[in-house]
Amino acid sequence: MLGALTLGGGAAGCASLDEWQRQAIFNPVRDNPRWFSEPLPGTEEYEIKLANGQHLHFWYVPHASAKPAPTVLYLHGARWNLNGSVFRMSRWTDFGLNVLAVDYRGFGKSTELLPSEETAYEDARVALEELKRREPDPARRFIYGHSLGGALAIDLAAGPLKEPANQVGGVIIESTFTSIPAVLRGMKYGWVPGIGLAVTQPFDSATKIGKVDVPLLIIHGTADGIVPHAMADELFAAASSKVKKVIKIEGGTHSSASRAGGVAYRNAVLDFVRRGTGGPVSDAAVSSQ
């Protein structure tokens, strides 16, 4: 996601520097490589048209049971679009939760453009409105963000979620960084002194999370080679949430925490969701493996 930012580009002009950084950070994949997956059975695919004529592509993935269940807004990270996130979504539906997921502009079947921090935040806000439409009960609405998606979730929690009409039961972030400059400073190779001053897409979650008061669960693998798991501790310490918890998954990498964590990961998520809803999630969730 970030390696290219540490190399070269110093002589680029402001406009090209901005475009170069956006490409390096988002690295959007539109076509589906062979290791991407088809949508889960029962997935509803649809588009929402924006005021400017562009559109966002959504998936709504209901859990297997016919009983009502909380809905999680899934905000994916850089590079992988919805098809690259199926394996993670399947875990959430196995937990007994409905999943609403969106491809930001520049990803998948959404409008083709070079994403930016601003457009990603805008798209997450549209997705929040769709979450409210799908699940009217605030206590049964949750937001999950992986990696860069966690930065979008934090931005929502620091802003729109503070409005009474936008409340949710909680926010879950996984493998999320404090800021782009901080990640770059921690890289062993390729760091260009002073490049932090020229980062055009800072994603400053470390500052924003101080405004977050919604219940918060932070998950991070101890073997994450992209975003140091110490950043989970920094985000936890900076968060203003009265209800907050950080879970470290031993041996979990940037993308494998849910798999590496197994039952511990599942229990952490379901305990958090149950606390937010004030009751059991569903029979499917309780019995899932």
VOBA-1610 file (N, C-alpha, C; in pm, whole numbers, padded with zeros to 5 digits, always signed):
BEGIN
Met+00081-00122+00000Met+00000+00000+00000Met+00084+00126+00000Leu+00192+00128+00079Leu+00263+00253+00100Leu+00407+00252+00052Gly+00459+00136+00014Gly+00601+00128-00018Gly+00645+00225-00124Ala+00563+00247-00226Ala+00602+00335-00336Ala+00618+00479-00290Leu+00552+00515-00182Leu+00561+00652-00133Leu+00699+00685-00079Thr+00773+00583-00041Thr+00902+00608+00021Thr+01014+00621-00080Leu+00982+00598-00206Leu+01086+00598-00307Leu+01056+00697-00417Gly+01150+00782-00448Gly+01136+00872-00562Gly+01029+00976-00542Gly+00997+01046-00652Gly+00889+01144-00650Gly+00928+01278-00596Gly+01049+01293-00545Gly+01087+01418-00484Gly+01090+01534-00580Ala+01114+01505-00708Ala+01123+01612-00805Ala+00992+01640-00876Ala+00888+01566-00840Ala+00761+01582-00908Ala+00697+01713-00871Gly+00618+01769-00963Gly+00543+01890-00935Gly+00431+01861-00839Cys+00366+01966-00787Cys+00263+01948-00685Cys+00149+01861-00735Ala+00099+01889-00857Ala-00014+01812-00909Ala+00024+01667-00928Ser+00139+01643-00993Ser+00180+01506-01018Ser+00218+01435-00889Leu+00273+01508-00792Leu+00305+01450-00662Leu+00178+01401-00594Asp+00073+01483-00601Asp-00054+01446-00542Asp-00111+01321-00608Glu-00109+01318-00740Glu-00163+01202-00812Glu-00081+01077-00783Trp+00050+01094-00779Trp+00140+00981-00751Trp+00110+00923-00613Gln+00091+01010-00513Gln+00063+00963-00378Gln-00073+00894-00370Arg-00172+00950-00438Arg-00305+00889-00436Arg-00301+00749-00498Gln-00226+00736-00607Gln-00213+00605-00670Gln-00142+00507-00578Ala-00035+00554-00512Ala+00043+00467-00424Ala-00036+00425-00301Ile-00115+00516-00245Ile-00190+00486-00124Ile-00310+00397-00152Phe-00389+00432-00253Phe-00511+00356-00282Phe-00484+00233-00368Asn-00395+00248-00467Asn-00357+00137-00555Asn-00480+00055-00598Pro-00581+00121-00652Pro-00709+00052-00676Pro-00701-00055-00784Val-00760-00168-00755Val-00772-00277-00852Val-00916-00280-00902Arg-00934-00257-01031Arg-01069-00258-01087Arg-01105-00395-01143Asp-01014-00454-01217Asp-01039-00588-01270Asp-01018-00690-01158Asn-01079-00805-01172Asn-01070-00907-01069Asn-00963-01010-01103Pro-00849-01010-01031Pro-00749-01115-01052Pro-00809-01252-01020Arg-00742-01358-01058Arg-00797-01492-01042Arg-00818-01529-00895Trp-00748-01461-00804Trp-00764-01495-00664Trp-00877-01417-00597Phe-00942-01329-00673Phe-01062-01263-00621Phe-01178-01362-00628Ser-01285-01336-00553Ser-01398-01429-00545Ser-01526-01365-00595Glu-01619-01449-00635Glu-01752-01402-00672Glu-01829-01367-00545Pro-01933-01285-00557Pro-02012-01250-00438Pro-02070-01374-00371Leu-02091-01365-00240Leu-02150-01475-00167Leu-02294-01499-00214Pro-02343-01622-00203Pro-02482-01651-00243Pro-02579-01559-00169Gly-02677-01508-00241Gly-02777-01420-00180Gly-02738-01274-00179Thr-02619-01241-00231Thr-02574-01102-00231Thr-02660-01018-00327Glu-02703-00904-00277Glu-02775-00807-00360Glu-02675-00702-00408Glu-02659-00688-00538Glu-02569-00588-00595Glu-02651-00474-00655Tyr-02610-00351-00626Tyr-02683-00237-00680Tyr-02595-00113-00677Glu-02641-00009-00743Glu-02567+00117-00749Glu-02649+00230-00688Ile-02579+00326-00632Ile-02640+00450-00585Ile-02577+00564-00663Lys-02661+00642-00726Lys-02613+00753-00807Lys-02590+00875-00720Leu-02478+00942-00741Leu-02442+01061-00666Leu-02494+01185-00737Ala-02494+01297-00665Ala-02549+01422-00721Ala-02474+01467-00845Asn-02346+01432-00855Asn-02265+01475-00971Asn-02275+01378-01089Gly-02362+01280-01079Gly-02379+01184-01188Gly-02293+01060-01175Gln-02195+01061-01087Gln-02113+00943-01062Gln-02192+00844-00976His-02136+00725-00955His-02211+00625-00881His-02120+00540-00793Leu-02180+00480-00692Leu-02113+00386-00604Leu-02179+00249-00617His-02097+00146-00616His-02145+00009-00626His-02150-00052-00487Phe-02266-00109-00451Phe-02288-00166-00318Phe-02317-00314-00327Trp-02282-00383-00219Trp-02327-00519-00196Trp-02403-00520-00063Tyr-02514-00592-00061Tyr-02581-00621+00066Tyr-02585-00772+00080Val-02520-00823+00185Val-02505-00967+00205Val-02578-01007+00333Pro-02695-01067+00323Pro-02767-01108+00444Pro-02708-01234+00504His-02719-01247+00636His-02672-01371+00699His-02772-01483+00671Ala-02734-01606+00702Ala-02810-01722+00657Ala-02946-01737+00725Ser-02956-01699+00851Ser-03080-01717+00924Ser-03185-01616+00880Ala-03312-01656+00893Ala-03422-01565+00858Ala-03449-01466+00971Lys-03389-01487+01086Lys-03413-01399+01199Lys-03344-01264+01178Pro-03403-01157+01231Pro-03340-01024+01220Pro-03201-01024+01282Ala-03111-00946+01225Ala-02974-00940+01274Ala-02919-00800+01255Pro-02821-00761+01336Pro-02755-00632+01315Pro-02687-00628+01179Thr-02665-00509+01129Thr-02599-00490+01000Thr-02469-00415+01018Val-02364-00465+00955Val-02231-00405+00961Val-02199-00337+00828Leu-02164-00210+00834Leu-02112-00141+00716Leu-01965-00177+00703Tyr-01930-00245+00594Tyr-01795-00293+00571Tyr-01721-00194+00482Leu-01612-00136+00535Leu-01529-00042+00461Leu-01394-00109+00435His-01371-00147+00310His-01249-00221+00278His-01126-00130+00273Gly-01011-00192+00268Gly-00887-00117+00265Gly-00842-00083+00124Ala-00716-00048+00111Ala-00661-00012-00020Ala-00645-00136-00108Arg-00635-00112-00235Arg-00608-00209-00340Arg-00726-00302-00367Trp-00767-00381-00269Trp-00870-00482-00294Trp-01008-00420-00301Asn-01085-00458-00404Asn-01223-00413-00410Asn-01313-00514-00338Leu-01444-00505-00359Leu-01536-00594-00289Leu-01506-00741-00317Asn-01474-00773-00442Asn-01447-00913-00475Asn-01323-00966-00404Gly-01231-00878-00370Gly-01113-00920-00297Gly-01136-00930-00147Ser-01255-00891-00103Ser-01287-00889+00040Ser-01390-00993+00079Val-01427-01080-00015Val-01532-01179+00011Val-01498-01268+00129Phe-01372-01310+00139Phe-01333-01402+00247Phe-01357-01340+00384Arg-01337-01209+00394Arg-01359-01143+00522Arg-01508-01121+00547Met-01581-01084+00443Met-01726-01066+00459Met-01793-01196+00502Ser-01744-01309+00448Ser-01806-01438+00481Ser-01794-01468+00630Arg-01688-01421+00693Arg-01674-01442+00837Arg-01781-01364+00912Trp-01809-01243+00866Trp-01910-01161+00934Trp-02049-01221+00919Thr-02081-01274+00801Thr-02212-01338+00787Thr-02216-01468+00866Asp-02103-01539+00877Asp-02098-01658+00961Asp-02122-01623+01107Phe-02085-01502+01146Phe-02109-01457+01283Phe-02258-01427+01307Gly-02339-01431+01201Gly-02480-01401+01215Gly-02515-01256+01190Leu-02431-01186+01114Leu-02452-01043+01088Leu-02476-01020+00939Asn-02559-00921+00909Asn-02573-00876+00771Asn-02457-00784+00738Val-02416-00784+00612Val-02304-00699+00570Val-02349-00607+00457Leu-02326-00478+00475Leu-02343-00378+00369Leu-02204-00331+00333Ala-02166-00343+00206Ala-02030-00308+00165Ala-02033-00219+00042Val-01933-00133+00031Val-01928-00037-00079Val-01789-00036-00141Asp-01784-00023-00272Asp-01659+00007-00340Asp-01651+00159-00357Tyr-01546+00219-00307Tyr-01527+00363-00324Tyr-01508+00392-00473Arg-01532+00515-00510Arg-01504+00553-00648Arg-01357+00523-00681Gly-01337+00463-00797Gly-01203+00419-00836Gly-01182+00271-00816Phe-01275+00204-00746Phe-01265+00061-00718Phe-01381-00014-00781Gly-01353-00136-00827Gly-01458-00225-00873Gly-01547-00164-00978Lys-01679-00172-00956Lys-01777-00123-01052Lys-01825+00018-01021Ser-01766+00083-00922Ser-01799+00223-00896Ser-01734+00310-01003Thr-01773+00438-01008Thr-01720+00529-01109Thr-01567+00524-01112Glu-01512+00516-01230Glu-01367+00507-01247Glu-01304+00645-01234Leu-01219+00660-01135Leu-01140+00782-01117Leu-01024+00748-01023Leu-00932+00842-01007Leu-00822+00823-00912Leu-00871+00870-00775Pro-00887+00781-00679Pro-00943+00821-00549Pro-00853+00918-00475Ser-00911+00988-00381Ser-00837+01077-00292Ser-00893+01058-00151Glu-00824+01113-00054Glu-00875+01109+00083Glu-01014+01172+00088Glu-01031+01283+00020Glu-01160+01353+00020Glu-01271+01270-00042Thr-01246+01209-00159Thr-01352+01131-00223Thr-01385+01007-00141Ala-01286+00948-00076Ala-01312+00830+00006Ala-01399+00866+00126Tyr-01372+00980+00190Tyr-01456+01024+00301Tyr-01599+01050+00253Glu-01612+01113+00137Glu-01744+01139+00081Glu-01821+01009+00057Asp-01752+00911+00003Asp-01817+00784-00028Asp-01859+00711+00100Ala-01778+00720+00204Ala-01814+00658+00332Ala-01938+00723+00391Arg-01955+00852+00370Arg-02074+00921+00419Arg-02200+00876+00345Val-02186+00855+00215Val-02299+00802+00138Val-02334+00662+00189Ala-02233+00583+00217Ala-02255+00448+00268Ala-02323+00451+00404Leu-02290+00549+00487Leu-02356+00563+00617Leu-02505+00587+00599Glu-02540+00672+00504Glu-02682+00698+00478Glu-02753+00570+00432Glu-02684+00490+00352Glu-02743+00364+00307Glu-02756+00266+00423Leu-02661+00266+00515Leu-02670+00182+00635Leu-02793+00220+00716Lys-02819+00349+00730Lys-02936+00395+00804Lys-03065+00350+00736Arg-03065+00350+00605Arg-03183+00305+00532Arg-03205+00155+00553Arg-03097+00081+00550Arg-03105-00064+00566Arg-03143-00104+00708Glu-03090-00032+00806Glu-03114-00066+00947Glu-03156+00060+01024Pro-03285+00079+01045Pro-03333+00201+01113Pro-03294+00208+01261Asp-03270+00094+01324Asp-03239+00091+01467Asp-03091+00122+01489Pro-03058+00236+01551Pro-02917+00272+01570Pro-02837+00167+01646Ala-02900+00100+01742Ala-02830+00001+01823Ala-02791-00122+01743Arg-02850-00140+01627Arg-02822-00258+01545Arg-02739-00223+01422Arg-02684-00102+01422Arg-02595-00058+01314Arg-02452-00056+01366Phe-02360-00115+01290Phe-02219-00115+01326Phe-02136-00081+01203Ile-02017-00030+01227Ile-01926+00005+01119Ile-01794-00068+01142Tyr-01745-00134+01037Tyr-01617-00203+01042Tyr-01528-00150+00931Gly-01403-00117+00965Gly-01308-00072+00865Gly-01177-00147+00877His-01129-00198+00763His-01001-00268+00762His-00894-00178+00701Ser-00783-00160+00772Ser-00669-00082+00723Ser-00713+00060+00687Leu-00703+00097+00560Leu-00746+00230+00519Leu-00895+00251+00546Gly-00972+00143+00537Gly-01114+00152+00571Gly-01135+00191+00716Gly-01040+00154+00803Gly-01049+00196+00942Gly-01035+00346+00958Ala-00951+00407+00873Ala-00937+00553+00875Ala-01069+00619+00835Leu-01140+00559+00740Leu-01271+00612+00700Leu-01372+00596+00814Ala-01366+00483+00884Ala-01456+00461+00997Ala-01430+00562+01108Ile-01302+00591+01134Ile-01267+00690+01236Ile-01317+00828+01196Asp-01303+00862+01068Asp-01353+00990+01020Asp-01504+01001+01041Leu-01577+00895+01013Leu-01721+00896+01037Leu-01751+00914+01186Ala-01678+00842+01270Ala-01703+00847+01413Ala-01669+00983+01473Ala-01572+01051+01414Ala-01530+01182+01466Ala-01620+01294+01417Gly-01703+01265+01317Gly-01788+01369+01259Gly-01934+01330+01255Pro-01979+01268+01144Pro-02121+01239+01126Pro-02186+01157+01238Leu-02113+01063+01297Leu-02174+00978+01399Leu-02207+01053+01527Lys-02158+01173+01542Lys-02188+01252+01661Lys-02327+01315+01653Glu-02386+01313+01533Glu-02523+01361+01516Glu-02621+01254+01565Pro-02724+01292+01643Pro-02818+01192+01696Pro-02878+01101+01590Ala-02905+01155+01471Ala-02968+01075+01366Ala-02874+00972+01307Asn-02745+00986+01333Asn-02645+00897+01272Asn-02584+00797+01369Gln-02639+00783+01486Gln-02577+00700+01587Gln-02573+00553+01546Val-02472+00484+01597Val-02455+00340+01571Val-02422+00270+01702Gly-02430+00136+01699Gly-02400+00060+01819Gly-02252+00055+01851Gly-02167+00074+01750Gly-02023+00073+01774Gly-01945+00071+01644Val-01814+00094+01658Val-01722+00096+01545Val-01609-00003+01572Ile-01576-00084+01472Ile-01467-00181+01481Ile-01364-00147+01375Ile-01239-00133+01414Ile-01132-00108+01318Ile-01026-00217+01333Glu-00968-00254+01220Glu-00870-00363+01219Glu-00751-00326+01131Ser-00631-00350+01183Ser-00506-00325+01108Ser-00498-00181+01059Thr-00540-00089+01143Thr-00552+00052+01103Thr-00434+00134+01155Phe-00392+00230+01074Phe-00276+00314+01106Phe-00318+00444+01175Thr-00221+00508+01240Thr-00247+00637+01303Thr-00250+00750+01201Ser-00161+00744+01103Ser-00157+00840+00993Ser-00061+00787+00887Ile-00074+00836+00766Ile+00018+00794+00660Ile+00162+00838+00690Pro+00186+00963+00731Pro+00324+01002+00763Pro+00386+00914+00871Ala+00307+00874+00971Ala+00360+00790+01078Ala+00400+00653+01026Val+00322+00597+00935Val+00358+00468+00876Val+00488+00481+00798Leu+00501+00588+00723Leu+00622+00609+00643Leu+00745+00624+00731Arg+00729+00695+00842Arg+00844+00714+00932Arg+00892+00582+00990Gly+00802+00487+01002Gly+00838+00359+01062Gly+00897+00259+00965Met+00899+00293+00837Met+00953+00199+00739Met+01105+00198+00743Lys+01162+00077+00734Lys+01307+00063+00748Lys+01381+00111+00625Tyr+01322+00087+00507Tyr+01392+00120+00384Tyr+01312+00222+00303Gly+01384+00305+00231Gly+01320+00394+00135Gly+01268+00524+00191Trp+01284+00549+00321Trp+01232+00672+00380Trp+01310+00793+00330Val+01238+00891+00281Val+01299+01014+00235Val+01279+01121+00342Pro+01385+01172+00407Pro+01369+01273+00511Pro+01285+01390+00462Gly+01187+01427+00546Gly+01103+01542+00514Gly+00984+01511+00427Ile+00971+01384+00381Ile+00859+01354+00293Ile+00725+01368+00364Gly+00726+01353+00498Gly+00602+01368+00573Gly+00540+01505+00555Leu+00623+01605+00533Leu+00573+01740+00513Leu+00502+01753+00379Ala+00530+01662+00286Ala+00474+01672+00152Ala+00363+01570+00127Val+00321+01498+00230Val+00215+01400+00213Val+00083+01472+00190Thr+00020+01446+00077Thr-00104+01516+00042Thr-00228+01443+00091Gln-00213+01318+00131Gln-00325+01237+00179Gln-00290+01184+00318Pro-00293+01266+00421Pro-00239+01226+00551Pro-00322+01125+00629Phe-00452+01122+00611Phe-00539+01032+00688Phe-00500+01035+00837Asp-00514+01150+00897Asp-00467+01172+01034Asp-00566+01117+01136Ser-00572+00988+01148Ser-00664+00923+01241Ser-00625+00945+01386Ala-00496+00962+01412Ala-00449+00981+01550Ala-00510+01106+01612Thr-00528+01210+01532Thr-00590+01333+01581Thr-00742+01318+01587Lys-00799+01263+01484Lys-00946+01252+01477Lys-01003+01162+01585Ile-00931+01057+01620Ile-00987+00960+01714Ile-01007+01020+01853Gly-00940+01132+01879Gly-00962+01202+02005Gly-01102+01258+02017Lys-01173+01269+01905Lys-01311+01318+01904Lys-01413+01204+01904Val-01364+01082+01902Val-01453+00967+01891Val-01503+00926+02029Asp-01636+00922+02045Asp-01692+00880+02173Asp-01785+00760+02160Val-01799+00707+02039Val-01879+00588+02016Val-01804+00465+02068Pro-01875+00359+02113Pro-01804+00236+02153Pro-01709+00190+02043Leu-01589+00149+02082Leu-01482+00124+01986Leu-01409-00006+02017Leu-01395-00091+01916Leu-01315-00212+01926Leu-01202-00204+01825Ile-01078-00219+01871Ile-00960-00212+01786Ile-00895-00350+01782Ile-00875-00403+01661Ile-00815-00535+01643Ile-00690-00521+01558His-00584-00591+01598His-00459-00582+01521His-00378-00709+01540Gly-00321-00759+01431Gly-00234-00876+01437Gly-00093-00838+01478Thr-00030-00922+01558Thr+00105-00891+01607Thr+00212-00911+01499Ala+00176-00980+01389Ala+00273-01003+01281Ala+00243-00915+01159Asp+00174-00805+01181Asp+00142-00713+01071Asp+00271-00647+01024Gly+00310-00675+00900Gly+00433-00618+00846Gly+00413-00488+00771Ile+00289-00439+00765Ile+00259-00315+00694Ile+00229-00202+00791Val+00140-00228+00885Val+00105-00130+00988Val+00144-00188+01123Pro+00242-00131+01192Pro+00286-00186+01321Pro+00171-00196+01420His+00163-00308+01492His+00051-00325+01585His+00058-00226+01702Ala+00173-00163+01723Ala+00181-00059+01826Ala+00087+00057+01795Met+00053+00074+01668Met-00038+00183+01632Met-00178+00159+01689Ala-00214+00033+01709Ala-00342+00003+01773Ala-00344+00059+01915Asp-00231+00046+01985Asp-00222+00099+02120Asp-00230+00251+02121Glu-00167+00314+02021Glu-00171+00459+02012Glu-00313+00509+01986Leu-00384+00442+01897Leu-00522+00481+01868Leu-00610+00459+01990Phe-00588+00348+02058Phe-00666+00319+02179Phe-00645+00428+02284Ala-00520+00465+02306Ala-00490+00566+02408Ala-00549+00702+02372Ala-00554+00733+02244Ala-00602+00865+02201Ala-00753+00874+02193Ala-00822+00761+02184Ala-00968+00762+02168Ala-01037+00813+02293Ser-01142+00891+02273Ser-01219+00946+02385Ser-01334+00855+02427Ser-01353+00746+02357Ser-01465+00656+02385Ser-01460+00604+02529Lys-01575+00606+02596Lys-01583+00551+02731Lys-01580+00399+02726Val-01635+00344+02619Val-01632+00199+02598Val-01535+00172+02484Lys-01419+00118+02516Lys-01319+00089+02413Lys-01235-00030+02455Lys-01189-00104+02356Lys-01109-00223+02384Lys-01015-00247+02267Val-00894-00294+02297Val-00799-00331+02193Val-00768-00480+02208Ile-00771-00551+02095Ile-00744-00694+02092Ile-00625-00719+02001Lys-00522-00786+02052Lys-00408-00824+01969Lys-00421-00972+01931Ile-00409-01000+01802Ile-00418-01137+01752Ile-00276-01189+01729Glu-00233-01282+01811Glu-00098-01336+01802Glu-00077-01404+01667Gly+00026-01358+01595Gly+00060-01417+01466Gly-00023-01366+01350Gly-00119-01279+01376Gly-00202-01226+01270Gly-00126-01125+01185Thr-00138-01136+01054Thr-00073-01041+00963Thr-00170-00927+00931His-00133-00843+00835His-00218-00729+00801His-00355-00774+00753Ser-00361-00888+00686Ser-00488-00933+00628Ser-00544-01060+00691Ser-00471-01120+00786Ser-00513-01253+00833Ser-00559-01256+00978Ala-00585-01142+01039Ala-00619-01142+01182Ala-00745-01224+01210Ser-00846-01213+01124Ser-00970-01287+01150Ser-00946-01437+01142Arg-00864-01480+01048Arg-00834-01623+01034Arg-00742-01670+01147Ala-00639-01592+01176Ala-00544-01631+01281Ala-00608-01629+01419Gly-00701-01536+01439Gly-00763-01522+01570Gly-00866-01629+01600Gly-00928-01686+01497Gly-01024-01793+01517Gly-01134-01758+01616Val-01152-01843+01715Val-01258-01826+01813Val-01240-01698+01893Ala-01116-01662+01926Ala-01092-01540+02003Ala-01139-01417+01927Tyr-01112-01415+01797Tyr-01158-01303+01713Tyr-01310-01299+01710Arg-01370-01414+01684Arg-01516-01423+01678Arg-01580-01376+01808Asn-01529-01425+01921Asn-01587-01389+02050Asn-01573-01240+02079Ala-01459-01182+02042Ala-01439-01039+02065Ala-01541-00957+01987Val-01563-00995+01861Val-01660-00923+01778Val-01802-00939+01832Leu-01841-01063+01861Leu-01978-01087+01906Leu-02005-01027+02043Asp-01908-01031+02133Asp-01926-00967+02263Asp-01947-00817+02246Phe-01871-00758+02155Phe-01883-00614+02129Phe-02020-00581+02070Val-02064-00662+01975Val-02194-00638+01911Val-02307-00659+02011Arg-02297-00762+02092Arg-02401-00787+02193Arg-02410-00671+02291Arg-02297-00617+02328Arg-02298-00503+02419Arg-02368-00384+02355Gly-02343-00364+02225Gly-02405-00252+02156Gly-02554-00267+02138Thr-02599-00391+02110Thr-02741-00415+02087Thr-02818-00436+02215Gly-02746-00469+02323Gly-02813-00493+02450Gly-02874-00632+02459Gly-02836-00722+02370Gly-02892-00856+02374Gly-02820-00948+02278Pro-02871-01072+02262Pro-02806-01168+02171Pro-02814-01120+02028Val-02717-01162+01948Val-02715-01123+01807Val-02818-01204+01730Ser-02804-01335+01728Ser-02900-01424+01663Ser-02857-01566+01693Asp-02947-01660+01671Asp-02910-01800+01691Asp-02794-01839+01601Ala-02794-01783+01479Ala-02686-01815+01385Ala-02553-01770+01439Ala-02551-01653+01501Ala-02426-01600+01553Ala-02378-01682+01671Val-02470-01721+01757Val-02432-01795+01876Val-02377-01932+01840Ser-02429-01991+01732Ser-02389-02127+01698Ser-02279-02134+01594Ser-02237-02019+01539Ser-02136-02023+01433Ser-02003-02070+01487Gln-01922-02128+01399Gln-01792-02181+01440Gln-01681-02085+01404
//
